[in-house]
Amino acid sequence: MLYREAGDYKTTYAKDNQTFPIKFDRVAYYVLLFVAFCVVPFFINDYWANAVLVPFLIYVIATLGLNILIGYCGQLSLGTGGFMAVGAYSSYKLMTSFPDVSIIIHILIAGVITAAVGMLFGLPSLRIKGFYLAVATLAAQFFLVWLFNRVPWFYNYSASGQISAPERTVFGINVTGPNVDAWAQYMVCLVFVVACAWLARNLTRGNLGRSWMAIRDMDIAAEIIGVNPLKAKLTAFGVSSFFIGIAGALLFTVYLGAVEVGEVFGISKSFLVLFMVIIGGLGSIFGSFAGAAFMVLMPVLLKNVLVGGMGWPTDVAAHFQFVIVGGLIVVFLIMEPHGLAQLWRVAKEKLRLWPFPH
C-alpha cells in the first residue's frame, strides 16, 4: 500500500517532470545513495571490491555510454573495447606526462579525448547505418587495438608493451598504484557513476535526447521536421565515447593497475558491454545498471556454485557461463526485447495497482 500515486500532488511543472515523480521512489533513491556513500565504505573488503562492486560501477559507466548510442540514438557500435582502450592509454600518458595534476582531471580529459576519437569514427554514421555501421565500428575496434600495440610511444617504449598506473592520490589517499584501499577504489568509481548517471539522465530527457530518439525512430522523418542528423549522431557518438573513455580510464587506473591492450580491451570487451545493454534494456538508464549488475554478478555466482559448491573445473564453468549468456540473450530478444528494465517497469505497475486486478 506504500507504492501509490494517490495523494502525491504536484504543484509545479518541475515537480511533475522530476526523475522520480512518486515519493516512494524518491525516498528509496536517497536511502540507496546514503547506504552507498555512508555505509558500504565501512564494510567493504578486498574481495567485494575487486570481484563485485568496483567492476560493476565501471561497467555501469561503459553501459550508460553504449546505451546512449544504441538505445537512444539507434547507432549500432561494436567498438566499445577500442574506445575504452583510448581512455586507458590517454590517462596513462597524462599521468606520466603531468604527474602533479589530479588523477580526477586526467580521467576527465581522457574521456574528452575518447569523445573526439569516437566522433571521428562516428562520421560514417552520416552515410551508413545498421549492419554496415556495426562493421565500421568493428574496424575501429581492431584499428585502435593494433595502434596501441604497434606504436611504442603509447606505452612509453616499455619492453613488455604493458602499461602500469603510477601511484596517485586524491585528498592524500592512494587511489592508484599497488597500495590502494578497497574503499578508496570504490568511492572514486561511485562518484563517477553518480555524476555520469545524473548527466545521462538529464541529457536524454532534454532537447538533445529527444533529437537522438527522433533519429533512432525514423531518421528521414526527423530530418524533415528539423532535426540535424549531423549534430544528433555526432553528439551521440561524442557523449557515448566520453562515458566509455572514463570507464576505460577507471578500469586501468583504479581497478586493474596494469593492462595489455589486446588482452583487456579486445573484441570480447565490446561484446560484453553490448550484452549488458541488451539484457538490461535498450534506451533505459536503469537498464544500464541492471545489465551491468547481471553480467558482473552472474560469473561470481556461477563460480561459487559450480566450482566451489559442485567441484566443476574452472574452465568448464567459464564455458558454461558463455552458454548461459548466449541463451539469455536469445530469450530476451524473443520474449522481452526491452530487457530487465521492462520487467522492472511491469512489476512497478503491478505494485501500484495491487491488490486490485489488472
C-alpha positions as CSV (number, residue, x, y, z in Angstrom):
1,M,0.0,0.0,0.0
2,L,3.0,2.3,0.2
3,Y,3.7,2.5,-3.6
4,R,0.8,4.8,-4.6
5,E,0.4,8.0,-6.7
6,A,-2.8,9.0,-5.0
7,G,-2.2,11.9,-2.6
8,D,1.2,12.6,-4.1
9,Y,0.4,16.0,-5.5
10,K,2.5,18.0,-8.0
11,T,2.1,21.8,-7.7
12,T,4.8,22.9,-10.2
13,Y,6.0,21.7,-13.6
14,A,9.4,20.9,-12.2
15,K,7.9,18.5,-9.7
16,D,5.8,16.9,-12.3
17,N,8.8,16.4,-14.6
18,Q,11.3,15.2,-11.9
19,T,13.1,11.9,-12.4
20,F,11.2,10.2,-9.6
21,P,7.7,11.6,-9.5
22,I,6.5,9.1,-6.9
23,K,7.5,9.9,-3.3
24,F,8.3,6.3,-2.5
25,D,10.8,6.2,-5.4
26,R,12.5,9.4,-4.3
27,V,12.9,8.1,-0.7
28,A,14.3,4.8,-1.9
29,Y,16.7,6.6,-4.2
30,Y,18.0,8.8,-1.3
31,V,18.3,5.8,1.0
32,L,20.2,3.9,-1.6
33,L,22.6,6.9,-2.1
34,F,23.1,7.2,1.7
35,V,23.9,3.5,2.0
36,A,26.3,3.6,-1.0
37,F,28.2,6.6,0.3
38,C,28.0,6.3,4.1
39,V,27.6,2.6,4.9
40,V,29.2,0.4,2.2
41,P,32.7,2.1,2.5
42,F,32.9,1.0,6.2
43,F,32.1,-2.7,5.5
44,I,33.7,-3.3,2.1
45,N,36.7,-5.7,1.8
46,D,39.1,-6.5,-1.0
47,Y,37.0,-9.5,-2.3
48,W,33.8,-7.5,-2.6
49,A,35.6,-4.5,-4.1
50,N,37.6,-6.5,-6.7
51,A,35.1,-9.2,-7.6
52,V,31.8,-7.2,-7.5
53,L,31.5,-3.6,-6.6
54,V,34.3,-1.8,-8.5
55,P,33.9,-3.7,-11.8
56,F,30.1,-3.2,-11.5
57,L,30.5,0.5,-11.1
58,I,33.0,0.8,-14.0
59,Y,30.8,-1.3,-16.4
60,V,27.8,0.8,-15.4
61,I,29.5,3.8,-16.9
62,A,30.5,1.9,-20.1
63,T,27.0,0.6,-20.4
64,L,25.5,4.0,-20.0
65,G,27.7,5.3,-22.8
66,L,26.8,2.5,-25.2
67,N,23.1,2.7,-24.3
68,I,23.1,6.4,-25.3
69,L,24.5,5.5,-28.7
70,I,22.4,2.3,-29.4
71,G,19.4,2.6,-27.2
72,Y,18.7,6.3,-27.5
73,C,20.2,7.2,-30.9
74,G,19.9,3.8,-32.7
75,Q,23.5,3.7,-33.9
76,L,25.0,0.2,-33.6
77,S,28.6,0.1,-32.3
78,L,31.0,-2.8,-31.8
79,G,34.0,-0.6,-30.9
80,T,33.5,-0.2,-27.2
81,G,36.6,-2.1,-26.2
82,G,38.7,0.1,-28.5
83,F,37.3,3.3,-27.1
84,M,37.9,2.0,-23.6
85,A,41.5,1.5,-24.6
86,V,41.7,5.1,-25.8
87,G,40.5,6.2,-22.3
88,A,43.0,3.9,-20.6
89,Y,46.0,4.9,-22.7
90,S,45.1,8.6,-22.7
91,S,45.0,8.6,-18.9
92,Y,48.3,6.7,-18.8
93,K,50.1,9.3,-21.0
94,L,48.6,12.1,-19.0
95,M,49.6,10.6,-15.6
96,T,53.2,10.1,-16.8
97,S,53.5,13.4,-18.5
98,F,51.8,15.6,-15.9
99,P,52.4,13.9,-12.5
100,D,51.4,16.9,-10.5
101,V,47.8,17.1,-11.9
102,S,45.0,15.3,-10.1
103,I,44.1,11.9,-11.3
104,I,40.4,13.0,-11.5
105,I,41.4,15.7,-14.1
106,H,43.3,13.1,-16.0
107,I,40.3,10.7,-16.2
108,L,38.0,13.5,-17.3
109,I,40.5,14.6,-20.0
110,A,40.8,11.0,-21.1
111,G,37.1,11.0,-21.5
112,V,37.2,14.1,-23.7
113,I,40.0,12.6,-25.9
114,T,37.9,9.5,-26.3
115,A,34.9,11.6,-27.2
116,A,36.9,13.2,-30.0
117,V,38.1,9.8,-31.3
118,G,34.5,8.5,-31.1
119,M,33.2,11.4,-33.1
120,L,35.9,10.8,-35.7
121,F,34.9,7.2,-36.1
122,G,31.2,8.2,-36.0
123,L,31.5,10.1,-39.2
124,P,30.5,7.1,-41.3
125,S,27.1,7.0,-39.5
126,L,26.1,10.0,-41.6
127,R,26.1,7.8,-44.7
128,I,25.6,4.3,-43.4
129,K,23.6,2.6,-40.7
130,G,22.7,-0.8,-39.3
131,F,24.9,-3.7,-40.1
132,Y,27.3,-1.6,-42.2
133,L,27.8,0.9,-39.3
134,A,28.5,-2.1,-37.0
135,V,31.2,-3.2,-39.4
136,A,32.7,0.3,-39.5
137,T,32.9,0.5,-35.7
138,L,34.3,-3.1,-35.6
139,A,37.0,-1.8,-37.9
140,A,37.7,1.0,-35.4
141,Q,38.0,-1.6,-32.6
142,F,40.7,-3.6,-34.5
143,F,42.5,-0.4,-35.7
144,L,42.7,1.1,-32.2
145,V,44.0,-2.2,-30.6
146,W,46.5,-2.5,-33.4
147,L,47.6,1.1,-32.9
148,F,48.2,0.8,-29.2
149,N,50.1,-2.5,-29.8
150,R,52.3,-1.2,-32.6
151,V,53.2,2.3,-31.7
152,P,55.7,2.3,-28.7
153,W,55.0,5.9,-27.8
154,F,51.7,5.0,-26.3
155,Y,53.2,2.6,-23.8
156,N,56.3,4.8,-23.2
157,Y,58.6,2.3,-25.1
158,S,58.2,-0.4,-22.5
159,A,59.9,-3.6,-23.4
160,S,56.8,-5.7,-22.4
161,G,54.3,-3.4,-24.1
162,Q,52.3,-3.2,-20.9
163,I,51.2,0.0,-19.2
164,S,51.2,0.3,-15.4
165,A,49.4,3.1,-13.4
166,P,51.8,5.1,-11.2
167,E,50.7,5.9,-7.7
168,R,48.4,8.8,-7.4
169,T,46.3,10.3,-4.5
170,V,43.1,12.1,-4.0
171,F,42.9,14.2,-0.8
172,G,46.1,12.4,0.3
173,I,44.5,8.9,-0.2
174,N,46.0,6.5,-2.6
175,V,43.6,5.6,-5.4
176,T,46.0,4.1,-7.9
177,G,49.2,2.1,-7.7
178,P,50.0,-1.0,-5.6
179,N,48.9,0.3,-2.2
180,V,45.3,1.1,-2.7
181,D,42.5,0.6,-0.1
182,A,39.4,-1.1,-1.3
183,W,37.1,1.6,-0.1
184,A,39.1,4.3,-1.9
185,Q,38.7,2.4,-5.2
186,Y,35.0,2.1,-4.6
187,M,34.4,5.7,-3.6
188,V,36.2,7.1,-6.7
189,C,34.2,4.9,-9.0
190,L,31.0,5.6,-7.2
191,V,31.4,9.4,-7.6
192,F,31.9,9.0,-11.3
193,V,28.9,6.7,-11.6
194,V,26.6,9.1,-9.8
195,A,27.9,12.0,-11.9
196,C,27.6,10.1,-15.2
197,A,24.1,8.8,-14.4
198,W,22.9,12.2,-13.5
199,L,24.4,13.7,-16.7
200,A,22.9,10.9,-18.9
201,R,19.5,11.2,-17.3
202,N,19.4,14.9,-17.9
203,L,20.7,14.7,-21.5
204,T,18.3,12.0,-22.5
205,R,15.3,14.0,-21.1
206,G,16.3,17.3,-22.8
207,N,16.3,18.6,-26.4
208,L,19.4,16.6,-27.3
209,G,17.9,13.4,-26.1
210,R,14.7,14.0,-28.0
211,S,16.7,14.6,-31.2
212,W,18.6,11.3,-30.6
213,M,15.3,9.4,-30.2
214,A,13.9,11.0,-33.3
215,I,16.9,9.8,-35.3
216,R,16.5,6.4,-33.8
217,D,12.8,6.0,-34.6
218,M,12.9,7.4,-38.1
219,D,15.8,9.4,-39.3
220,I,14.3,10.7,-42.5
221,A,11.2,12.0,-40.8
222,A,13.4,13.5,-38.0
223,E,15.4,15.5,-40.7
224,I,12.1,16.7,-42.3
225,I,10.8,18.1,-39.0
226,G,14.1,20.0,-38.4
227,V,16.4,17.6,-36.5
228,N,20.0,18.0,-37.7
229,P,21.3,14.4,-38.3
230,L,24.9,15.5,-38.3
231,K,24.6,17.1,-34.9
232,A,22.4,14.4,-33.4
233,K,24.6,11.4,-34.5
234,L,28.0,13.0,-33.8
235,T,26.9,14.3,-30.3
236,A,25.6,10.8,-29.6
237,F,29.0,9.3,-30.6
238,G,30.8,12.0,-28.6
239,V,28.8,11.6,-25.3
240,S,28.8,7.9,-25.6
241,S,32.6,7.8,-26.2
242,F,33.1,10.2,-23.3
243,F,31.4,7.8,-20.9
244,I,33.2,4.8,-22.3
245,G,36.6,6.6,-22.1
246,I,36.0,7.4,-18.5
247,A,35.1,3.7,-17.9
248,G,38.3,2.6,-19.7
249,A,40.4,5.1,-17.7
250,L,38.9,3.9,-14.4
251,L,39.3,0.2,-15.4
252,F,43.1,0.8,-16.0
253,T,44.0,3.3,-13.2
254,V,41.8,2.4,-10.3
255,Y,40.8,-1.2,-10.9
256,L,43.5,-3.2,-12.7
257,G,46.5,-1.0,-12.4
258,A,48.3,-2.6,-15.3
259,V,46.9,-3.7,-18.7
260,E,47.9,-5.0,-22.1
261,V,45.6,-3.7,-24.8
262,G,45.0,-7.0,-26.6
263,E,44.1,-8.9,-23.5
264,V,41.9,-6.4,-21.7
265,F,40.4,-4.3,-24.5
266,G,39.8,-6.9,-27.2
267,I,36.6,-7.6,-29.1
268,S,35.3,-9.6,-26.2
269,K,35.1,-6.4,-24.1
270,S,32.9,-4.8,-26.8
271,F,30.6,-7.8,-26.9
272,L,30.4,-7.9,-23.0
273,V,29.2,-4.3,-22.8
274,L,26.8,-4.9,-25.7
275,F,25.3,-7.9,-23.8
276,M,24.9,-5.7,-20.8
277,V,22.9,-3.2,-22.9
278,I,20.7,-5.9,-24.4
279,I,20.0,-7.8,-21.2
280,G,19.5,-4.6,-19.2
281,G,17.3,-2.9,-21.7
282,L,17.8,-0.5,-24.7
283,G,17.0,3.2,-24.0
284,S,16.9,2.9,-20.2
285,I,19.2,4.4,-17.6
286,F,18.0,1.8,-15.0
287,G,18.6,-0.9,-17.7
288,S,22.3,0.0,-17.8
289,F,22.6,-0.6,-14.1
290,A,20.6,-3.8,-14.2
291,G,22.5,-5.2,-17.2
292,A,25.9,-4.4,-15.6
293,A,24.8,-5.9,-12.3
294,F,23.6,-9.1,-14.0
295,M,26.8,-9.6,-16.1
296,V,29.1,-8.9,-13.2
297,L,27.2,-11.0,-10.6
298,M,26.5,-14.0,-12.7
299,P,30.1,-15.2,-13.2
300,V,30.7,-14.7,-9.4
301,L,27.6,-16.7,-8.6
302,L,28.4,-19.5,-11.1
303,K,32.0,-19.7,-9.8
304,N,30.8,-20.1,-6.3
305,V,28.1,-22.6,-7.1
306,L,29.7,-24.7,-9.9
307,V,33.4,-24.5,-8.9
308,G,33.2,-24.0,-5.1
309,G,30.0,-26.0,-4.5
310,M,29.8,-28.7,-7.1
311,G,33.6,-29.1,-7.8
312,W,33.5,-28.3,-11.5
313,P,36.7,-27.5,-13.3
314,T,37.2,-23.7,-13.7
315,D,37.5,-23.8,-17.5
316,V,34.2,-25.8,-17.8
317,A,32.4,-23.4,-15.6
318,A,33.7,-20.5,-17.7
319,H,32.5,-22.1,-20.9
320,F,29.1,-22.8,-19.3
321,Q,28.9,-19.1,-18.5
322,F,29.0,-18.3,-22.2
323,V,26.3,-20.8,-22.9
324,I,24.0,-19.2,-20.3
325,V,24.7,-15.6,-21.6
326,G,24.0,-16.7,-25.2
327,G,20.8,-18.4,-24.2
328,L,19.6,-15.4,-22.1
329,I,20.3,-13.0,-25.0
330,V,18.1,-15.2,-27.3
331,V,15.4,-15.4,-24.7
332,F,15.4,-11.7,-24.0
333,L,15.4,-10.8,-27.8
334,I,12.4,-13.0,-28.4
335,M,10.3,-12.7,-25.2
336,E,11.3,-9.3,-23.8
337,P,13.3,-7.1,-26.2
338,H,13.4,-4.3,-23.7
339,G,15.3,-6.4,-21.1
340,L,15.3,-6.2,-17.4
341,A,14.2,-2.6,-17.4
342,Q,10.9,-3.5,-18.9
343,L,10.3,-6.3,-16.4
344,W,11.0,-3.8,-13.6
345,R,8.5,-1.3,-15.1
346,V,5.8,-4.0,-15.4
347,A,6.5,-5.0,-11.8
348,K,6.1,-1.5,-10.6
349,E,2.8,-1.1,-12.5
350,K,1.5,-4.3,-10.8
351,L,2.6,-3.0,-7.4
352,R,0.9,0.3,-7.9
353,L,-2.4,-1.4,-8.7
354,W,-2.1,-4.2,-6.1
355,P,-4.3,-5.7,-4.6
356,F,-6.7,-4.8,-7.4
357,P,-6.8,-6.9,-10.6
358,H,-5.2,-5.6,-13.8
